[in-house]
Amino acid sequence: MQDDLPPVRYKVEAQTEALCRLDFERLWHLCGGEGAASDTFEHDVKSVMRRYRLGPDRFARMPAKERTPHYRTLERVVGSLRDQLETMHPHIAWELETAGINHEPEGFLDQSIGEPHEGLSYSEYLMDALLNELAIFSDILRDAQADNRTPRGKPKQNSNLETTIRGLGAVYQKHTEREPMAGYRYNDIDESQPYQGRFLNFIQATIWAFNGAQKPSSHAIGEAARRTFGVRK
């Protein structure tokens, strides 16, 4: 990791570089498409790959005893901030309003005319917007906990890969009007690419270009695709 970049900034730039490695014309032709790849195709592929990470998704396998304290801390902090904003002492609110004048963007009052926040000072507008965003974030916290409960039994090691393949399958079907695994072939003689077919060629090229290396292996990608779409070998 570059020492001069904070972790989040580094991840964003690394992802941007990975997306730039995708050759959308080649990917479109691997899908069996003709002509130039459309902007919509490029957008759809990028939307899927922005959520992809190489390797097992360790967060999907995080034990409940490790996951729960993080959510409890977030809930406590968000809840406390909401309470502070909703029950703020009038004198503190006045001090914030006065200080906010120095931070008010040029033209704020004029641009507020006809908007829901018309009549609010800049600090009042920020606090009102923050309360709304915190309410939404509280809903996200609740849903995230419910959607990511650790399942019983052995966790999947390639859940992130399978999710990505499912997303690319939706892109493939949308733009080609063909089922992803239709006409796929398994050739145990070809060790370098045992799973073959237009969709499999497409997802393999996409994932390898994104990773900048032939990882995961062709066999791992094919197996994940087979499991994702419930196809027997």
N, C-alpha and C positions, 0 to 999 in steps of 0.2 A: 504494500500500500504506500502511496506517496505520502511523505511526512508532512507536506505543506497543505494537505487537504483533509478536512474533517471527515469522519466516516460516512455520513449521509451524502455529502457532496461527492466523495469518491465513488460511492455506489451508483449515484446518478450518472456520473461521467462514464463509469465502466459499462453501465447499461446502454448509454448512448453509443458508445463505441461498438458494442455487440450488435445493436440494431443496424448500425451502418455497414456491418459485414454481410447483411442479408441482400442477396441479389434477387430482387423481386421478378425480374424478367425471367431468370432461370427457374425460379420456383413456380412461376405461372406456367411455363412450358412443361415442367415436370408433372404438373396437374393435368396436362393434356390440353391446356389453353392455347389459343392462337392469337397472334398479334401482340400488342403491348399489354402489360399488366395494368389494370385499372387502379386509380387512386384508392378506390374502395377496398380492393383486394389488399393493397399495401397497408392501408389503415387497419383492416381486420387482423392481418397477420401480426402487425406490431402490437395491437391491443392484447393479443394472446401472449406474445413473447415477453411483454413487460412484466408478466406475473411469473415467468419461469426462472427457476434457479437450478443450477447443476447439482446433482447429488440428492441424497435423501433429505427430506424436509424435516429437520430435527424439531421444528416447532410443532409439527403435527404429531410428534411422538413425545412431546413434553409431558411428563407425569403430572397428574392433577395437583399433587402436593407442591410442585414447583410453579405451575401455571396459576393456581388460585391466588397466592399472595400478590402477584403482579396486578391481577384484576382488582383485588380488594384495595390495593394502594391507589390505583387509578380512580376507582369509584369514590374513595374517601376524599381524594384531592379535588376531583370534579364537583362532588357534592358540597364540599366545604366552600369552594369558590362561588358556586351558585348561591349558597346561603348568604355569603358575605355581600354579594352584589344585590341580592333581593332585600336584605335587611340593613343596608348601609345607613350609617348615621347621617342625617341631613347636613351636618357641618362638614363631614368628610366629603360628601357628594359636592358640596359647594366649593371646597378647596380644589377638588379634581376638575370641576367645571372651569374654575378660574385658571388653573394651570394648563388646561387643555386648549385655551385660546392661543397659546404660543405654538401649539402643534397642529392647529387647524389648517387643512390644505386650502390653498387659494381657490376661491369660488365655491367653498363648501356650502354656504348659506344659499347662494343662488341656485346651485345644483340640487338643493334639498326641496325646492318648491315643487309641490305636487307629488312628492315622494312620501312613503309611510313615515319617514323620520323627520318630516317638515316640522319645524318648531323646536327640535331638540338641539342642545348644544353639542359640540363635537364629542366631548367626553360622555354625555348621555347617549349619543348615537353609538359610540363604541361599546358601552356597557350593555345596551339593549341588544346589539348584534352579537356580543359575546354570550349573553344569556341564551339567545336562540341557538347559537352554534353548540354550546355546552349541552343543551337539551337534546340536540341531534346526536352529539357524541355519546351521551348517556345511553341512547337507544342502540348505538353501534356497539358499545361495550356489552350491553345485555345480549345482543344477537351473537356477538363474537364468542361469548362464553357458551351459549347454547349450541352454536354450530360447530364448535371445536372441542367438545368434550372428548376425552380420551376413550376410545372404544375398548370393549373387553377383548381379550385375546391378543395375539401378536399383531402389532401395528404394521401397516404397509410401509415398505422401505422406499417405494417409488411413487408415492401418492402425488407428488408435485409433477413428476413426469407424466403420469396418467391423466392428471387434470389438464396439462398442456396439450397432450395428444387429443383429448376430448374436444378442447377448444379449437385446435387446428382441424379436427374432423368436421366441426360445424362450419368453419371457413371453407373447407374443401367442398362440402355438400352445397353450401350456399352459392358458390361461384361456378361449380361444374354440374350441379343437379345430379350428382352420382353419390351412391353410398360409399363411405370411406373405404371399407374393406371389400367392396365388390371386386371380384376377380383377382384377389390377392393369391400369391403362390408361396409355398414353402419348399425351398430347395436345400436339402441337408448336405448336398455336395458342395455348394458354394458357401464356404465358411465365412467369407468376408461379408456376405449379404444374403443370409438364408431366407429372410422374408422379403418378398418382392411384389411390386405393384405400383401403380401411379401414386396412390395416397402414401404408401410407405416410402417411396422415393422422395416424395415431397416433404414429409415430416422429418425424415432423416437428414436431408439437405438443410432444412430450416434449423434444426437443433444443432447440427454440427457447425454450421456457419455462425450461429449465435455464440456457441461456446468457443469457437476458434480452434477446435480440435475434434477428432472423431471420438467424442465422448457424449453420452454413453455409447456402448458398442451397438452395432446394427442389430445383433441378436437381442440385446436388452430393450431396444426401442420396439422391435417387432413383437416381443413377448408382451410388453406393456400395452401395445396397440391391440393385440389379440384379447387380452384381459379386459381392456377398457370397453371394447365393443362386443364382448361375449362370443368370440369366434373360436371354434375348436381348431386345433392344429391339423 
